Amino acid sequence: MKTKKLLFFTLTLLCITFVANAQRGVRIGYIDMEYILENVPEYKEASIQLNGKVQRWKKDIEKKNDAVELLKINLSTERVLLTTELIEEREEDIKILEDEMLKYQQDRFVPNGDLFIQRRQLVQPIQDQVFNIVQEIAENKKYDFIFDKSADIVMLFAAERHDISDMVLRSINRTAKRKEINTKKEKKELEKREDLSLEEDKAVTEREQAVEDKKNERELLMEERKRVRDSVRAVKKAEYDARRQMLLDERQRKKDSIAEARANKLNGTPTNNEGDGGDENGDGNNDNGTKED
C-alpha cells in the first residue's frame, strides 16, 4: 500500500513538473559579440595599437614595391647598354626583392599570418570571459539557449528583450572595477551598484554619463573662454609692446640727435640750425649783442 502511494506521489510530481516546464516554454537569449567588444575599453585600446601596426606593415610593403618598380624602370631604360650577364644579374636581384616582398606580405596578412594571430590573441581572453559569463547568466536566469548574433547563425528576427549583451558587459565592467578597487569605500560603492537591476544600473549609468557630459561641456566652455581671454591679452600686449617700442625709438632718435649736435660742435662743424656766417639765432649778432662788421 505504501509502495502504491509512493509511486502515485512520484508520478504526480513528475506530471506537475512536466506541465510547469510546458507552460514556461523554452527561454532563449542572444548576445552581440561585436557590440560587446566595441564597448570593452581594453579591447578598443589594443585594437587601435594593432591598427597602427597594420598601417606600418602596409607602408613597408609599399616601400618594398616602390623599390622593385624603380629597379624595373632602371633596367628597362639601361637594357640596351648592358651585357647579357648584367641584365640577368639585375633580373635576379629584382626577383629576390619581389620574393622578399611577397613573403613579408604573406607573413603579415594571410589567414594564419601575424594579423590573424594577434587579433585572435586580442579577442580570445574577452571571448573566454564572455563565455564564462554567459554560462553563469544562463544558469541563474534559466535560459535554455543563448546565441551569438554576430556569428554565422542566421537570425531573421530577434526581439530586443532577449538581448543580454548589456548584462554581459555589466559583468565584464564589474570584474574590471574589482581589480581597480583600492579602498573599502570603493568596495562598498561597487557592491551597492551590483545590487541594482540591469534597468536600474542602466539608469544610473545614463545619469553618470549625463553628469560627465555636462562636466566635459563646462571644461570645453572654460577652455574656450580662456582661449578668447588669452587672445585678447595677446592683442593688447602686442599693442602695448608696439607703443612702447615706438616711444623707445623716438627717445633714441632724440638722444642720437643731441649726441650728433654735440659732436659737430666739438669738431667745429656747423649744425643744421646755424646759418652761413651767422650765429644760432641767425640775426648776425655775436654773443655780446654787438653787430659784426
C-alpha positions in Angstrom: 0.0 0.0 0.0 2.8 2.3 0.9 4.6 1.5 -2.3 1.5 2.4 -4.3 1.1 5.7 -2.5 4.8 6.5 -3.1 4.5 5.6 -6.8 1.4 7.7 -7.1 3.1 10.7 -5.4 6.2 10.3 -7.7 4.0 10.2 -10.9 2.0 13.2 -9.7 5.2 15.2 -9.0 6.6 14.3 -12.5 3.3 15.4 -14.1 3.4 18.7 -12.3 7.0 19.3 -13.3 6.2 18.5 -16.9 3.2 20.8 -17.0 5.2 23.6 -15.4 8.0 23.2 -18.0 5.5 23.1 -20.8 3.8 26.2 -19.5 7.1 28.1 -19.1 8.2 27.3 -22.6 11.7 27.5 -23.9 13.7 30.6 -22.9 16.1 31.9 -25.5 18.6 34.8 -25.3 21.3 36.2 -27.5 24.4 38.3 -27.4 26.1 40.6 -29.9 29.8 39.8 -29.6 30.8 42.7 -31.8 28.8 45.2 -29.7 30.5 43.8 -26.5 34.0 44.0 -28.0 33.4 47.6 -29.1 32.4 48.6 -25.6 35.3 47.0 -23.7 38.0 49.7 -23.2 40.9 47.3 -23.2 39.9 45.8 -26.5 39.4 49.2 -28.1 42.9 50.4 -27.0 44.5 47.2 -28.2 42.6 47.4 -31.5 44.0 51.0 -32.0 47.5 49.8 -31.4 47.0 46.8 -33.8 45.6 49.0 -36.5 48.6 51.3 -36.2 50.8 48.2 -36.6 48.8 47.2 -39.7 49.3 50.6 -41.3 53.1 50.3 -40.7 53.1 46.9 -42.4 51.3 48.3 -45.4 53.7 51.2 -45.7 56.6 48.7 -45.5 55.1 46.7 -48.4 54.6 49.9 -50.4 58.2 50.9 -49.9 59.4 47.4 -51.0 57.1 47.5 -54.0 58.4 51.0 -55.0 62.0 49.8 -54.8 61.2 46.9 -57.1 59.4 49.1 -59.6 62.3 51.5 -59.6 64.7 48.7 -60.4 62.5 47.5 -63.2 62.3 51.0 -64.7 66.1 51.5 -64.5 66.6 48.1 -66.1 64.2 48.9 -68.9 66.0 52.2 -69.5 69.5 50.8 -69.4 68.9 47.4 -71.0 70.4 48.4 -74.4 73.6 49.5 -72.7 74.1 46.4 -70.5 75.6 43.0 -71.3 73.5 39.8 -71.1 75.3 38.9 -67.8 74.5 42.2 -66.2 70.8 42.0 -67.4 70.5 38.6 -65.9 72.1 39.7 -62.6 69.7 42.6 -62.3 66.7 40.5 -63.1 67.8 38.1 -60.4 68.1 40.9 -57.9 64.6 42.1 -58.8 63.3 38.6 -58.4 64.9 38.3 -54.9 63.3 41.6 -53.8 59.9 40.5 -55.2 60.1 37.2 -53.3 61.0 39.1 -50.1 58.1 41.5 -50.5 55.7 38.6 -51.2 56.9 36.7 -48.2 56.6 39.8 -46.0 53.1 40.3 -47.2 52.1 36.7 -46.6 53.7 36.6 -43.2 51.5 39.5 -42.2 48.2 39.1 -44.0 47.5 35.5 -44.9 44.7 33.7 -42.9 47.3 32.3 -40.4 49.6 35.3 -40.5 50.7 37.8 -37.9 47.4 39.9 -38.2 45.2 36.8 -37.7 47.3 35.6 -34.8 47.4 39.0 -33.0 43.7 39.6 -33.5 43.0 36.1 -32.1 45.2 36.9 -29.1 43.4 40.1 -28.6 39.9 38.7 -28.8 40.5 35.3 -27.1 40.6 36.5 -23.5 37.5 38.6 -23.9 35.7 35.7 -25.7 36.6 33.4 -22.8 35.3 35.9 -20.3 32.1 36.3 -22.2 31.7 32.5 -22.5 32.0 32.1 -18.7 29.6 35.0 -18.0 27.1 33.6 -20.5 27.2 30.2 -18.7 26.6 31.9 -15.4 23.7 34.0 -16.7 22.1 31.0 -18.4 22.2 29.0 -15.1 21.0 31.9 -12.9 18.3 33.2 -15.3 17.2 29.7 -16.5 17.9 30.3 -20.2 17.7 27.2 -22.4 19.6 28.6 -25.4 21.9 31.7 -25.9 23.1 32.5 -29.4 25.7 34.9 -30.7 24.1 37.4 -33.1 27.3 38.3 -34.8 28.3 34.7 -35.5 27.3 32.7 -38.6 23.9 31.8 -37.2 21.2 33.5 -39.4 18.8 35.4 -37.1 15.9 36.7 -39.3 14.3 38.4 -36.2 15.4 38.8 -32.6 13.3 40.8 -30.1 15.4 43.2 -28.1 14.1 41.9 -24.8 16.1 38.7 -25.5 19.4 40.6 -25.9 21.6 40.0 -22.9 24.7 41.8 -24.3 24.4 44.7 -21.8 24.1 42.1 -19.0 27.4 40.5 -20.2 29.1 43.9 -20.5 28.0 44.8 -17.0 29.7 41.7 -15.6 32.9 42.4 -17.6 33.0 46.0 -16.3 32.2 44.8 -12.8 35.2 42.4 -12.9 37.5 45.2 -14.2 36.3 47.6 -11.5 37.0 45.0 -8.8 40.7 44.9 -9.9 40.9 48.7 -9.6 39.4 48.9 -6.1 41.9 50.2 -3.5 39.7 51.3 -0.6 36.8 49.9 1.5 34.7 52.9 0.4 35.1 52.0 -3.3 34.3 48.3 -2.5 31.1 49.3 -0.7 30.0 51.5 -3.6 30.7 48.7 -6.1 28.7 46.2 -4.0 25.8 48.7 -3.8 26.0 49.1 -7.6 26.0 45.4 -8.1 22.8 45.0 -6.2 21.0 47.1 -8.8 18.9 45.5 -11.5 20.0 45.9 -15.1 17.4 48.6 -15.8 18.4 50.5 -12.6 22.1 50.2 -13.5 21.3 51.5 -17.0 19.5 54.5 -15.5 22.4 55.2 -13.1 24.9 54.9 -16.0 22.9 57.3 -18.1 22.8 59.8 -15.2 26.5 59.4 -14.7 27.1 59.9 -18.4 24.9 63.0 -18.4 26.9 64.4 -15.5 30.2 63.5 -17.3 28.9 65.2 -20.5 28.0 68.3 -18.6 31.4 68.3 -16.9 33.1 68.0 -20.3 30.9 70.7 -21.7 31.9 73.0 -18.9 35.5 72.2 -19.4 35.3 73.0 -23.1 33.5 76.2 -22.3 36.1 77.2 -19.8 38.9 76.4 -22.3 37.2 78.5 -25.0 36.8 81.4 -22.6 40.4 81.1 -21.6 41.4 80.9 -25.3 39.5 84.1 -26.0 40.9 85.8 -22.9 44.4 84.8 -23.8 43.8 86.0 -27.4 42.6 89.4 -26.2 45.5 89.7 -23.8 47.9 88.8 -26.6 46.5 91.5 -28.8 46.6 94.1 -26.0 50.2 93.1 -25.2 51.2 93.4 -28.8 49.7 96.9 -29.0 51.4 97.9 -25.8 54.8 96.5 -27.0 54.3 98.4 -30.3 53.6 101.7 -28.5 56.5 101.1 -26.1 58.9 100.3 -28.9 57.7 103.5 -30.8 58.5 105.6 -27.7 61.8 104.0 -27.2 62.7 104.6 -30.8 61.7 108.2 -30.6 63.7 108.7 -27.4 66.7 107.0 -29.1 66.4 109.3 -32.1 66.4 112.4 -29.8 69.5 111.1 -28.0 71.2 110.4 -31.3 70.4 113.9 -32.5 71.7 115.6 -29.3 74.8 113.4 -29.4 75.4 114.3 -33.1 74.9 118.0 -32.4 77.4 117.9 -29.6 79.9 116.0 -31.7 79.6 118.5 -34.5 80.0 121.4 -32.2 83.2 120.0 -30.8 84.5 119.4 -34.3 83.6 122.9 -35.4 81.1 121.6 -37.9 78.0 123.9 -38.3 74.8 122.4 -37.2 71.6 122.4 -39.2 70.4 125.4 -37.2 73.4 127.6 -37.9 73.3 130.0 -40.9 76.3 130.8 -43.1 78.5 133.1 -41.1 75.7 133.7 -38.5 75.1 132.6 -35.0 72.5 130.2 -33.8 69.8 133.0 -33.7 70.5 133.9 -37.3 70.4 137.7 -36.6 74.1 138.4 -37.4 74.8 139.5 -33.8 77.5 137.9 -31.7 77.1 136.7 -28.1 77.8 140.2 -26.8 74.9 141.7 -28.7 77.1 143.8 -31.0 76.7 143.7 -34.7 79.5 142.2 -36.6 81.4 144.4 -39.1 
